[in-house]
């Protein structure tokens, strides 16, 4: 029997008219793209941790997505709202937090306005 993976695989719900095409945890953003993308980060070596979101909105209304950074246990941080315009086949945006202050397994989570999880990605803070 193979050992369990050390981190959960990224999840992208591709079933609806509002989708997250990419979700990347990174230490920076440059020219509207993530820099320092990693699934493992060193505590205290960066002032911000970013959740880069590449989304598509195939509806006729603007939508607001909510991004949180969630530890395995305890309070989540971030709680950033990101607006994606109506009819956008590709919209790159990001959220960040400065409040990851303890090591452990974390997840960046993107939710629709109704709370439905559209994307999630695990990362380790050491």
LINMO-V933073 format. One record per residue. RES is the residue in three letters. PSI is psi in whole degrees, -180 to 180 (none if undefined). OMEGA is omega in whole degrees, 0 to 359 (NA if undefined). Layout:
# LINMO-V933073
RES:PSI:OMEGA / RES:PSI:OMEGA
This chain:
# LINMO-V933073
UNK:134:179 / UNK:147:177 / UNK:155:178 / UNK:148:178 / UNK:152:183 / UNK:-19:176 / UNK:155:182 / UNK:148:181 / UNK:150:175 / UNK:148:181 / UNK:129:174 / UNK:117:177 / UNK:111:183 / UNK:20:188 / UNK:-18:187 / UNK:179:180 / UNK:-17:173 / UNK:119:185 / UNK:152:169 / UNK:118:181 / UNK:-37:177 / UNK:142:171 / UNK:117:185 / UNK:131:173 / UNK:130:186 / UNK:169:178 / UNK:-4:179 / UNK:171:176 / UNK:132:178 / UNK:131:182 / UNK:42:177 / UNK:25:176 / UNK:151:181 / UNK:146:172 / UNK:150:180 / UNK:35:179 / UNK:134:182 / UNK:151:172 / UNK:-5:175 / UNK:129:181 / UNK:150:179 / UNK:125:181 / UNK:130:175 / UNK:-2:181 / UNK:-6:176 / UNK:147:181 / UNK:-25:180 / UNK:147:170 / UNK:127:186 / UNK:148:165 / UNK:104:178 / UNK:129:185 / UNK:123:173 / UNK:107:188 / UNK:161:174 / UNK:136:178 / UNK:104:182 / UNK:25:176 / UNK:174:179 / UNK:12:180 / UNK:148:171 / UNK:146:177 / UNK:153:177 / UNK:125:177 / UNK:149:179 / UNK:131:180 / UNK:130:174 / UNK:157:172 / UNK:119:191 / UNK:123:175 / UNK:168:177 / UNK:-37:177 / UNK:144:178 / UNK:-170:185 / UNK:141:175 / UNK:164:179 / UNK:173:180 / UNK:-87:180 / UNK:52:183 / UNK:134:175 / UNK:132:178 / UNK:127:180 / UNK:134:177 / UNK:120:184 / UNK:155:178 / UNK:140:174 / UNK:16:182 / UNK:112:178 / UNK:-21:178 / UNK:122:179 / UNK:115:181 / UNK:130:180 / UNK:178:182 / UNK:161:174 / UNK:158:176 / UNK:164:174 / UNK:151:172 / UNK:5:190 / UNK:24:172 / UNK:100:190 / UNK:7:178 / UNK:149:180 / UNK:165:177 / UNK:-175:178 / UNK:132:179 / UNK:165:173 / UNK:138:166 / UNK:128:184 / UNK:133:176 / UNK:126:181 / UNK:150:171 / UNK:171:180 / UNK:-29:180 / UNK:4:179 / UNK:-8:179 / UNK:130:179 / UNK:120:178 / UNK:-30:181 / UNK:152:176 / UNK:146:179 / UNK:129:179 / UNK:150:172 / UNK:156:182 / UNK:135:174 / UNK:121:182 / UNK:none:NA
